[in-house]
Amino acid sequence: MTNLSVLYDAPGPRARRRNTLLAVLFVALLALGAWWVWRALDENGELESAKWTPFVNSQAWTTYILPGLQATLTAAALAMVIALPLGAILGIGRLSDHWWISKPCSVIVEFFRAIPVLLLMLFANEAYALWTNVDRADRPMYAVVTGLVLYNASVLAEVVKAGILSLPRGQRDAAQAIGMRKSQTMGYVLLPQAVTVMLPAIVSQLVVIVKDTALGGALLGYSELMRSVGLVSANYGNIIASFIVVALIYILVNFLITSFASWLEGKLRRGKRGTGKVLTTDPAGATPAAGVGAAPAADAGDAPKP
């Protein structure tokens, strides 16, 4: 069993008592805060059954919440599908040795990363109104997806660039030493290894995409999940309960995304895990067994003469 005390100084009696006291104090403060919130809601009548009954019936869900959830997932899915490959292209383009590829990619990334996503949505909405024939009812969704794609593709480009640069220099040198072209080195050596490094940051950005769809409902009138809070509370007079239910739905959706990404990351890491053995020996321990990198055994007649 590994002795973890070699990694850090084991806490002494005073440190253990202090840590226990701080843990108890934190739990007590957390319980006190939860009790205060519960009492404030109870005194204002927000915990009455009439406030929560609409979420037990199907009408509030089928009329307001589920259509809003569908609109949120639709915009988020479209933005993810477009932003992920676009961000990968921009990130790889920034690493190009050709200035006429790297410079434009850098300008695009820095420009759209510096603009707030809400401003990008507003600009996109006006652009669709002035220069396209997009239907007025569909324009908010197009504007939301466009703003999310432009901003998050720029952020993902930096994630891709950082993930590739984090790999050891020897990976690129080894690929070039065996005659692989730059495109082959990127596609077959660097990018597959960088995926597991980039995956946590990519998942965080996907969660941001789901949450940022609410900006479209705030100013553009897009009927997403957050906008359903106002519709439900206007009909049932339960704004606090509506906020709590919608917040739980956001937590559930983002938890599913994070759980799937964790499962995918573990699968990728297990798929790349090797045995750690380069050469093996025969039972006698004298010669390497035939395999990758193993030298053929020499015949007795081939031994060098003195």
C-alpha positions as CSV (number, residue, x, y, z in Angstrom):
1,M,0.0,0.0,0.0
2,T,1.4,3.4,-0.9
3,N,2.4,5.6,2.0
4,L,0.8,9.0,1.2
5,S,2.8,10.7,3.9
6,V,5.7,11.0,1.6
7,L,3.7,13.3,-0.6
8,Y,2.8,15.8,2.1
9,D,3.2,16.5,5.8
10,A,0.7,14.5,7.8
11,P,-1.4,16.8,10.0
12,G,-0.7,16.6,13.7
13,P,-3.2,16.6,16.5
14,R,-3.7,20.4,16.5
15,A,-4.2,20.5,12.7
16,R,-6.7,17.7,12.9
17,R,-8.7,19.4,15.6
18,R,-8.6,22.7,13.6
19,N,-9.8,21.0,10.5
20,T,-12.6,19.2,12.3
21,L,-13.7,22.5,13.9
22,L,-13.7,24.3,10.6
23,A,-15.7,21.5,8.9
24,V,-18.3,21.6,11.7
25,L,-18.5,25.4,11.5
26,F,-18.9,25.3,7.7
27,V,-21.7,22.7,8.0
28,A,-23.4,24.7,10.7
29,L,-23.3,27.9,8.6
30,L,-24.6,26.1,5.6
31,A,-27.5,24.6,7.5
32,L,-28.2,28.1,9.0
33,G,-28.3,29.6,5.6
34,A,-30.6,26.9,4.2
35,W,-32.9,27.4,7.2
36,W,-33.0,31.1,6.6
37,V,-33.9,30.7,3.0
38,W,-36.6,28.1,3.8
39,R,-38.1,30.4,6.4
40,A,-38.1,33.4,4.1
41,L,-39.9,31.5,1.4
42,D,-42.4,30.1,3.9
43,E,-43.2,33.5,5.3
44,N,-43.9,34.9,1.8
45,G,-46.1,32.0,0.9
46,E,-43.8,30.6,-1.7
47,L,-43.9,27.1,-0.3
48,E,-47.7,26.8,-0.5
49,S,-49.0,23.8,-2.4
50,A,-50.8,26.1,-4.8
51,K,-47.5,27.4,-6.1
52,W,-46.1,24.0,-6.9
53,T,-49.3,22.2,-8.1
54,P,-48.9,23.5,-11.8
55,F,-45.7,21.5,-12.1
56,V,-47.5,18.3,-11.1
57,N,-50.0,18.7,-13.8
58,S,-49.0,18.2,-17.4
59,Q,-50.4,21.5,-18.8
60,A,-47.6,23.7,-17.6
61,W,-45.0,21.3,-19.0
62,T,-46.6,20.7,-22.4
63,T,-47.5,24.3,-22.9
64,Y,-44.5,26.3,-21.6
65,I,-41.6,24.3,-20.2
66,L,-41.1,21.5,-22.6
67,P,-41.3,23.7,-25.7
68,G,-38.8,26.1,-24.1
69,L,-36.5,23.2,-23.3
70,Q,-36.8,22.0,-26.9
71,A,-35.9,25.5,-28.2
72,T,-32.9,25.6,-25.9
73,L,-31.6,22.2,-26.9
74,T,-32.1,23.0,-30.6
75,A,-30.2,26.2,-30.5
76,A,-27.4,24.7,-28.3
77,A,-27.1,21.6,-30.5
78,L,-26.8,23.6,-33.7
79,A,-24.2,25.9,-32.1
80,M,-22.2,22.9,-30.9
81,V,-22.3,21.1,-34.2
82,I,-21.0,24.2,-36.0
83,A,-18.7,25.7,-33.4
84,L,-16.7,22.5,-32.7
85,P,-15.4,21.9,-36.2
86,L,-15.0,25.6,-36.9
87,G,-13.0,26.1,-33.7
88,A,-10.8,23.1,-34.6
89,I,-10.1,24.6,-38.0
90,L,-9.3,28.0,-36.6
91,G,-7.1,26.5,-33.8
92,I,-5.1,24.4,-36.3
93,G,-4.9,27.3,-38.7
94,R,-3.3,29.4,-36.0
95,L,-0.5,26.8,-35.8
96,S,0.2,26.9,-39.5
97,D,3.6,27.8,-40.8
98,H,2.1,29.9,-43.6
99,W,1.4,33.5,-42.5
100,W,-1.5,33.8,-44.9
101,I,-3.3,31.1,-43.0
102,S,-2.2,31.8,-39.4
103,K,-2.7,35.6,-39.4
104,P,-6.3,35.6,-40.7
105,C,-7.2,32.9,-38.3
106,S,-5.6,34.8,-35.4
107,V,-7.5,38.0,-36.4
108,I,-10.8,36.1,-36.5
109,V,-10.3,34.5,-33.2
110,E,-9.1,37.6,-31.3
111,F,-11.9,39.7,-32.8
112,F,-14.9,37.5,-32.0
113,R,-13.4,36.4,-28.7
114,A,-13.3,40.1,-27.6
115,I,-16.9,40.8,-28.3
116,P,-19.6,39.9,-25.7
117,V,-21.8,37.1,-27.0
118,L,-25.0,39.1,-26.4
119,L,-23.7,41.9,-28.7
120,L,-22.9,39.3,-31.3
121,M,-26.5,38.0,-31.1
122,L,-27.9,41.6,-31.5
123,F,-25.6,42.3,-34.5
124,A,-26.6,39.0,-36.1
125,N,-30.3,39.7,-35.6
126,E,-30.0,43.1,-37.3
127,A,-27.9,41.6,-40.1
128,Y,-30.5,39.0,-40.8
129,A,-33.2,41.6,-40.8
130,L,-31.4,43.9,-43.2
131,W,-29.6,41.5,-45.6
132,T,-31.6,38.3,-45.7
133,N,-35.1,37.0,-46.2
134,V,-35.2,35.0,-43.0
135,D,-38.7,34.8,-41.6
136,R,-39.3,37.1,-38.7
137,A,-40.4,34.3,-36.5
138,D,-37.2,32.3,-37.1
139,R,-34.8,35.3,-36.9
140,P,-34.2,35.1,-33.1
141,M,-33.1,31.4,-33.4
142,Y,-30.7,32.2,-36.3
143,A,-29.3,35.2,-34.3
144,V,-28.8,33.1,-31.1
145,V,-27.0,30.3,-33.0
146,T,-24.9,32.7,-35.0
147,G,-23.8,34.6,-31.8
148,L,-23.0,31.4,-30.0
149,V,-21.1,29.9,-32.9
150,L,-18.9,33.0,-33.5
151,Y,-18.0,33.4,-29.9
152,N,-17.6,29.8,-28.8
153,A,-15.7,28.8,-32.0
154,S,-13.1,31.5,-31.1
155,V,-12.8,30.2,-27.6
156,L,-12.6,26.6,-28.8
157,A,-9.9,27.6,-31.2
158,E,-7.7,28.6,-28.3
159,V,-8.5,25.4,-26.5
160,V,-7.4,23.4,-29.6
161,K,-4.2,25.4,-29.9
162,A,-3.3,25.0,-26.3
163,G,-4.1,21.3,-26.3
164,I,-1.8,20.7,-29.3
165,L,1.0,22.8,-27.9
166,S,0.8,21.0,-24.6
167,L,2.1,17.8,-26.3
168,P,5.8,17.0,-26.0
169,R,7.9,18.3,-28.9
170,G,9.2,14.8,-29.5
171,Q,5.9,13.7,-30.9
172,R,6.2,16.1,-33.8
173,D,9.9,15.4,-34.2
174,A,9.3,11.7,-34.3
175,A,6.6,12.0,-36.9
176,Q,8.8,14.2,-39.1
177,A,11.7,11.8,-38.7
178,I,9.8,8.9,-40.3
179,G,8.8,11.1,-43.2
180,M,5.2,12.2,-42.3
181,R,3.9,15.4,-43.8
182,K,2.6,18.2,-41.7
183,S,-1.0,17.3,-42.4
184,Q,-0.3,13.7,-41.5
185,T,1.5,14.7,-38.3
186,M,-1.4,16.8,-37.3
187,G,-4.2,14.4,-38.2
188,Y,-2.6,11.1,-37.1
189,V,-0.2,12.0,-34.3
190,L,-0.9,15.3,-32.6
191,L,-4.7,15.8,-32.8
192,P,-5.7,12.3,-31.5
193,Q,-3.5,12.7,-28.5
194,A,-4.6,16.3,-27.8
195,V,-8.3,15.3,-27.7
196,T,-8.1,13.8,-24.2
197,V,-6.2,16.9,-23.0
198,M,-8.7,19.3,-24.5
199,L,-11.9,17.4,-23.5
200,P,-12.5,19.0,-20.0
201,A,-12.2,22.5,-21.5
202,I,-14.4,21.6,-24.4
203,V,-17.1,20.2,-22.1
204,S,-17.0,23.4,-20.0
205,Q,-17.5,25.4,-23.2
206,L,-20.4,23.2,-24.2
207,V,-22.1,23.9,-20.9
208,V,-21.6,27.6,-21.5
209,I,-23.3,27.2,-24.8
210,V,-26.4,25.7,-23.2
211,K,-26.6,28.4,-20.6
212,D,-26.0,31.3,-23.0
213,T,-29.1,30.4,-25.0
214,A,-31.0,32.3,-22.3
215,L,-29.5,35.5,-23.6
216,G,-31.6,35.2,-26.7
217,G,-34.8,35.0,-24.7
218,A,-33.8,38.1,-22.7
219,L,-33.5,40.6,-25.5
220,L,-34.4,38.8,-28.8
221,G,-37.7,37.2,-27.7
222,Y,-36.4,33.6,-28.4
223,S,-38.8,31.2,-26.8
224,E,-36.1,29.2,-24.9
225,L,-36.3,27.6,-21.5
226,M,-35.5,30.7,-19.4
227,R,-38.3,32.7,-21.1
228,S,-40.8,30.0,-20.1
229,V,-40.3,31.3,-16.5
230,G,-42.1,34.5,-17.3
231,L,-44.9,32.6,-19.1
232,V,-45.5,30.2,-16.3
233,S,-45.4,32.8,-13.5
234,A,-47.7,35.1,-15.5
235,N,-50.4,32.4,-15.6
236,Y,-49.9,30.8,-12.2
237,G,-48.3,33.5,-10.1
238,N,-45.4,31.4,-8.9
239,I,-42.2,33.1,-10.1
240,I,-39.9,31.6,-7.3
241,A,-41.2,28.1,-7.9
242,S,-40.8,28.6,-11.7
243,F,-37.2,29.8,-11.3
244,I,-36.4,26.8,-9.1
245,V,-37.8,24.2,-11.5
246,V,-36.1,25.8,-14.5
247,A,-32.8,25.9,-12.6
248,L,-33.1,22.2,-11.8
249,I,-33.7,21.5,-15.5
250,Y,-30.5,23.4,-16.4
251,I,-28.6,21.5,-13.8
252,L,-29.9,18.2,-15.1
253,V,-29.1,18.9,-18.7
254,N,-25.6,20.1,-17.9
255,F,-25.0,17.2,-15.6
256,L,-25.9,14.8,-18.4
257,I,-23.5,16.6,-20.8
258,T,-20.7,16.4,-18.2
259,S,-21.4,12.8,-17.3
260,F,-21.3,11.8,-21.0
261,A,-18.0,13.6,-21.5
262,S,-16.5,11.9,-18.4
263,W,-17.5,8.6,-19.8
264,L,-16.1,9.4,-23.2
265,E,-12.8,10.7,-21.7
266,G,-12.4,7.5,-19.7
267,K,-13.1,5.4,-22.7
268,L,-10.6,7.3,-24.8
269,R,-7.9,7.0,-22.1
270,R,-8.6,3.2,-21.7
271,G,-8.3,2.8,-25.5
272,K,-4.9,4.5,-25.6
273,R,-3.6,2.7,-22.5
274,G,-0.9,0.1,-23.4
275,T,0.8,-2.6,-21.5
276,G,4.0,-0.6,-21.1
277,K,6.1,-3.4,-22.6
278,V,8.2,-2.8,-25.6
279,L,10.1,-6.1,-25.8
280,T,9.4,-9.4,-24.1
281,T,11.6,-12.3,-23.5
282,D,11.2,-16.0,-24.0
283,P,10.7,-18.3,-21.0
284,A,14.4,-18.8,-20.7
285,G,14.9,-15.1,-20.6
286,A,17.6,-15.2,-23.2
287,T,16.3,-13.8,-26.4
288,P,13.5,-11.3,-27.3
289,A,10.3,-12.7,-28.5
290,A,9.2,-12.0,-32.1
291,G,7.1,-8.9,-32.2
292,V,7.2,-5.2,-32.9
293,G,10.7,-3.9,-32.4
294,A,12.1,-7.3,-31.5
295,A,15.4,-8.3,-33.2
296,P,15.4,-11.8,-34.8
297,A,17.2,-14.4,-32.9
298,A,20.7,-15.3,-34.3
299,D,21.5,-18.8,-35.5
300,A,24.3,-20.7,-33.8
301,G,26.2,-20.7,-37.0
302,D,26.0,-17.0,-37.3
303,A,28.0,-16.3,-34.1
304,P,31.1,-14.2,-34.7
305,K,34.3,-16.2,-34.7
306,P,37.1,-15.0,-32.5
